[in-house]
Amino acid sequence: MNARVLFIYFSLVVLAAVTGIYFVWKPILWSLILFGPILLIGWFDIFQTKHAIKRNFPVLGHFRYMLEKIRPEIMQYFVETDTEGRPINRQFRSLVYQRAKKVNDTVPFGTQMDVYEVGYEWMDHSMYARGHKEINDKPRVMVGGPDCKQPYLASLLNISAMSFGSLSKNAVMALNKGAKKGRFAHNTGEGAISPYHLKYGGDLIWQIGTGYFGCRTEDGDFSPEKFEKNAKLEQVKMIEIKISQGAKPGHGGILPAAKNTEEIAKIRGVQPHTDVHSPPSHSAFSSAEGLLDFVQLLRERSGGKPIGFKLCVGKKEEFIDICKAMITTGIKPDFITVDGGEGGTGAAPIEFSNSLGMPLKNGLSFVYDTLVGYDLKKDIILIGSGKVFSAFDIARTLALGADMVNSARAMMMAAGCIQALQCNSNKCPVGVATQDKKLMKGLDVEDKARRVTNYHNGTLHSFSELVGATGINSLSELNRKHINRRVSMNQVLKYDEIFPYVEKGSLLNQG
């Protein structure tokens, strides 16, 4: 029994008791001075839609907001911290919440970082800055190489992969409806396409993981026939083969039995109420040539939609092999998503999340440089993914070589996540990462969809202002020389010095 139901019972018991005692002792009505306001506040909490915490925990939920009003930073100490116990990205979390709610997202007292600390980064601005209207406010990216028959004009910022199962149906609907309103794409995650991805008509990037959910045989192998049926849905605009994700590269996805309901099991094609572990690698291919043949198969079966793959870079030679195979086979993906080792997940072994996988800056720069070195970049769109919160995160990622970015963590926060760190327990208090129907009722789809759209639009607007401040004429001019990084107390390097460019085609004649 959850807090909402308990409060309803409490209210009825109090009213019944006061009514019964009134007939023998009239002064009992004075007790309503104490209980009346509590009951009114609680019933208001249940019926309001803006705050999931208050809906799920009437009256009690107010204590969280009281702490925030007394000192906003207090609440942040209950969430993710670094190895020294300091809150991570506190400022960016506040930015997401404020932008999603469409309230003032400026901060007082200037820079809230130690600008002389190693690792501090900034952009070069120009005395001849341009207004944001001179830089496209909602830039779009055409995804689709020479062999693509149905290219997709994507937003610069999209929702990264999060599955139905990991997220509640209300969270999925809020994200998808937000994507529809803001005209950006929603990655399904590897958990298959659910009715909740389709309900509001938002554009989808269908992710195919190692478990082949939504396109698998009874034995768990890939089914071309089932794939074709879903791939040709109008809402599916791009298809992404998930090789690995940054949060747990080399480790398959995990859906705990508590979250594996009858409905989710049917959508994924698995047994309900069991732990679902995706294999660590694909059974449909086991080589670079096999991956590209799989890309070609999906392209044909989907009717020529953009096909790409997602990876967190591990062994560099394996990606180099893929590039060489592109040249020998003539088959190229339409896009490649590079995920950083710092990416998040609802559940991962700590050794995988902390100590495996190349960080986004290193992985993205390597992939871009390798594609340029083999003269392949001109036909392939690069997508950067990994802790993208702010307009500066977008600018930095594009400067390293990405054409567009995906964000999961920030989009989930915009949909109501407070980082309670209960994702793997099925007890998410705001109904985002749970299959508990009592908890997910607290998440109002309409309100959170609006916030997702607000965050997307506000961040791209800020990005346009940021790029305009550099004085450049178009996004194509944004590159590594625009980003500075402090590498020691008295030394600053530009990104093109830390990640030097390679010449176009310079790797073609190497062994």
N, C-alpha and C positions, 0 to 999 in steps of 0.2 A: 504494500500500500504506500503510495507516494505522498508527499507533503500536501499536494493540492487536495487530495481526497481526505486526508486527515483533517485539514482545516475545515472542509465542508462538514464533516462529522462533528468537529468541535463546535462549529457555529450552531448546528442544529441542537446539540446537547445543551449548550448554554441557553439558547432561546427557550427550549422546552423546560429547562430547570427554572428559569426566571418566571416563566408563565405559570408553572405549577405552584411554586412557592408564593407567588403573588396573592393567590386566593386565601392563604393563611397568614401571610406576613407582607403587608403593603410596602414597607421600606425597602424590600428587595429591588425595587425599580432603580434605587440609587446605584446599584451595581452596574447599571448600563452606562453610567458615566465612565467607568473603567473599561468595560468590555465593548461598549458600543463603537468607539472609534477604531478599536482593533478589528472588529468584525467588518466595519465599513471599508477600512484599508485593505483587508484581505480579499473581500469580494471585488473591490476595484482591481486589485492585482490580477485576479483570475480572468477578468474580462478584458483587460487592456492587452494590446498586441505588440508594443514596442520593446518590452523587456522580458526575455524568456526566463531569466532567473526569477523574476517576480511572479510570473505565471506558474512556474513549477514549484516555487517555494513562497507562497503568500506570506506577507509580513516579514518573515525571516530574511527574504531576499533584499530587503531594504538595508540591512546591515552592510552588505557589500558596497552599496552606493554611498552610504554614510562614510565609510572608510575612504572612498575615493574623493569625496568632497573635503574631508579633513586634510588629507594628504594623498594626492593621486599616486605617488610612488609606492605607498604602502602596499597596494594590491599587487604591484609588479614583483614584489619580493616573494610572492607565492608561486611564481612561474619560472620559466627556464633561466638558468644561471650558467655562467662559465665556470672554468676550473677554480677560479678564485672566489666564487660565490657572488659575483656581480651580475645584476640583471642584464640580459642580452637584448639589444634592440628595443629598449624601453621607449625611446623617442619614436621609433617607427611604429610600434604598436599603437601608441597614442595617435599618431598620424593617420593610421588606417581607420581607427574608430571615429575620429573627428571627420575625416573625409567621407566616410560611409554615411555618417549622420548629417552631412552637409552643414557642419558648423565651422566656426573659425579654426583653421588649422595652422595659424601662425603661433610662434612661441616667444615668450618674453626673455629678456636678458641675453640675447645673442646666442653665439655658438655654444652648444651644450656638450662639447667634446674637447679633449685635450689636443690642441692643434699641433703640439710638439711631440706627441706620443708616436712611436714607430707604428706605422700602419695607417695613419691618418691620410685620407685622400680628398682631393678637391679638383674642380675643373677650372680652366682658364677662361675668364670672361673678357669681353672687349669693350673698349671705350665707345665703340660704334655698335652697341647692342641693338637688336631688332625686337619689335613687339611680337607677342605670340601669334598674332594674326598673320604675320609675314611668314611664319612657319606653320604648315598645315596642323590645325588643332587636333585632328583625329586621323593621323597618317595611316595608310593602308599598305599592305604588302601582298603582291600577287604570288601565290604559291602554285607551282606547276611548271615542270621542265618541258623539254621538247616532245616527250612521249605522252604527256598528260593531255587528256581530251576534255577534262572538266576542271580547269584551274579555279582556285578559290581566292577571292580578294579578302584577305584576313586583316583584322585589327593588329596594331602593333603590340597590344597587351591582351592576353587571353588567359582563360582559366586552365591551370595545369591539372594533371591527372589525379583524380580522386574518385574512387569507385562507390557505387551504390552497394552498401554492405559495410564498408568502412564509414560512409556517411549515411545519415537517415534519409528517408524519402523526402521529408520536408526540406532538408538541406539541399538535396539534389534539385528539387523543384525551384527553390529560391535561387540557386546558382544559374540554372538554365533560363528561368524567367528574366533574371538580371542580364544574362547574356543576350537574350532576345531584345530587350529594351535598349541595350547599349550597342547592339550590332557587333558583338565579338563572339569568339568561339569557346565552347565548353568541352574540355577533354573528359571522356567518360571514365578514364582509369581502366584497368584491366578486367574489372568485374562485369563486363558486358553492357549492352544497351538495355536499360529498363524502361518501363512505361513512363517513369517520372522524368527521364531524359527527353521524352518525346512530347509530353503533355503541353508544353508552352511554345514549342517550335523553335527553340534556340538552336543555332548552328552547332554541330557536333564534330569533334575529332574522336573517332572511334579507336581506342587503343586495344591492340591484340597482344596479350601477354603470353607467357609460357604455358599457362593453363588453358588457353584458347577458349575462354568463357564466352558463350554466345556463338561459338563456331567450332564446337568440339564434338567428337564422337563419344560413344559410351565409354571407350577405353581412354579418353583424354587426349586423343590425337586431333590434328587439325582437320576440319571438314570443309572442303571447298564449297559444297552445296549450301551449307548453313551460312557460311561467310557471305556468299553472293546474295542471299536473301536479305541480310541485314545491311550489307555494304551499299545496296542500291536504294536504300531509304533516302528520300529527298533531303532529310535533315542532316545526313552524314555528308560532310564536306571534305574531310581529310581522314586518312587512315594511318595510324602510327603503330609500328611493330616495336614493342617494348623488349629491348635486349637486356637492359639493366637500368636501375634507378639509383640516384645518388645516395639515398638514405640506407640502402642495403644492397649494394652491387654484388652480383654473384650469389644472391639469396632470393628465393622465390617469395611471392606475396603470401601473407598469412591472414586468414579470416577465422577468428575464434569461433568455436561452436556456439557460444552465447549469441553471436551476431548472425549465425547462419540459419535464418528462418526458412520456413517452407517456401515462401515467396522468393527469397534470394536464391535458394538452392535450385528452384525451377528455372529462374532466369540464367543462372550460371551452368546448369546441367550437371549438378552434383547432388550428393546425398545430404539432406537437411540435418541440422543439429550435430554436425561433426566439424572438427577442425579442418579447414581447407588450406593445404599447403601447395602453392604452385611450384613446379620444378625450377631449379636454378638456371636452366638453359632450355632452349627450344628443341623439340623433337623433329620439327619440320625441316631443319637444316643444321649443318655442323661445320660449315666452312664459309669463307667469304663469298665464293661463287654460289654456294647454296642459299645464302642470304639474299643475293641479288636475284637469283631465280625465283625466290619466294616473293620478292618485291614485284617482279614481273607478273607472277601468277595473280597476286592481289590486284594489280593494275588492270589486268584483263578481266578478272571476275567482277570487279567493281564498276566496270564501264569506263575506265580511264580516269578515275578520281586520283588526286594527289596521294602518293604513297611514300612514307618515310619511315625512319626508325629512330628510336630514342636509346641513348646509352650514356652511362657514366664512364669516362675513359679510364681504362686500366692499363693493360699492356699496349704500349704505343704501336708495336709492330703489327698487332692484330688490326688496328684501324688502317695502318699503311697497306696491309694486305687487301683490305676492302677497296681502297682507292685504286690499287693496281688491278683488282678484279673488275672495277668499273671500266677501266681502259680496255682490258682484254675482251670483256663480254659486251661492252657497249650499253650495259644496263646501269642506269643511275637512279637513285631515289630522288623524289621531288624535294624532299626536305630531310634534315637531320636535326633532332633535338638533342642538345648536349646538357645533361644534368650534372650538377656539381655534387661532390661527395658530402657537402653540407646540407643537402636537401633533407626534407622532413618526411615523417611517416607516422602512422598511428601506432605501429609496433615494429621494432627491429632489435636484434641482438646488439648490445651496446658496443661490442667490438666492431661490428659492421658499420654502425652509424658514426663512430668516432675515428676509426682507424683504417678504413678501406675506401678506395675511390678517390680519383683526382678532383680537387676543388674546381669550381666552375671557371675561375679566371685562367687556371693552367690548362684545363681540359678544353675550354672554348678556343683559346688562342692557338693551342696545338691543332685542333681540328680545322680551324680556319686556315692556318698556315699550310697544313698538309694538303688541303683541297686546292689552295692557290698554287702550291708547289707542283701539283700534278695537273694544273689547269682545269680543274673540275668545278671550282666555286661558281662560275658563271651560270651553271644550270641547276644549282642546289641552294635552297633557302636554309639558313641556319637559325635555329631557335635556341635561345638561352633560358635555362631554368635552374633555380637554386637561390632561395631566400631573396626574391625580388619584392621589395616593399615600396620603394619611393621612385620619384622621377630620376634621381641620381643613379639609382640601381639600374634603371633602364638605360640611361645614357652610358654608364660604364660598360654594361653588357654589349650594347651596340658598338661602342668604341673598340671592343676586343674582337668584333667580327660578326656578331649576331645580326640578323635582319629583323627579328622580332623576339618577344619574350613571353614566357608563361609564368604565372604565379599561382601557387596553391595556398600557401600559408596566409598571405594577405587576403585573398579572396574568401578563405574560410573564416577569417576574423570579421570581414565585412558582413558575412552571413550570420554572425552571432557568436563565433568561437571566442572564449575568454581564456583559452589555454589552461583549463583545469587539469590537464594531463591525465584524463580518464578515458582516452580514446580506445585503449585496448581492454577496458573493463566493462564496456557497455553501460556505463553510468554517467555519461556526459550530462552535466546539469542543465545545459542550455539546449539539448536536443539536436546538436549538430552531428556528433559522432556516436550515435547509439541506435539500436533497434528497439529500445524500450518505448512502446507506444505512449506511455504516460509522460515520459520526458520529452519526446519529440513534439507532443502537442503544444509545448511552450513556444516552439519556433513558428512564428507567423510568416507564411511564405510571401505574402504580398509586401509586408514591411521589409523583410530581409532582402527580397529581390531588388527593391528600390535602393537599398543600401549598397548592394553589389554593383549596381549600375552607377551610383554616385561615386563609389571608390574608383571604378574604372575611368569614368569621364574626368573626375577631378585630377587623377594622377596623370592622365595624358595631357590635360590642360597645363598642369605644372611642368610636365616634360617639355611642352612647346615653349613655355616661358624660359625654362632652363637653357634649352638649345638656342633660343633667340638671344640670350645673354652672351653667348659666345661670339655672336656676330656672323655666324655662318649662314649661307643662303638656303641650304637644303640638308636633309639628314644624311645624304650620301657623303657629305664633307666631314661628318663626325668620325674621328679616328683616334688612335691611341695617343697621339701627341697632345690631345686635349685633356688628358687625365694625369694628375700628379699624385705621387705616393711618397710619403716620408719613409725612408729606409733606415735612417739613423737620426740622431739629434741634429746633426749639421749637414745632412745630405738628403736631397730630394731628387727622384728620378721620374721621368715621364714614362707612361706605359710603353711607348715604342722603344724605350731603352731597356725596360724590364722584359718585354715580350717583343723582340725585334721582328720586323716583317721579313718574309722570304720573297724572293722574286718569282713572278708568275712563270710557271713551267720549269722552275729550276730543279725540280726533283725528277723530271721525266727521264733524264739520261743516267740517273744513279741506279745502282744495282738493287 
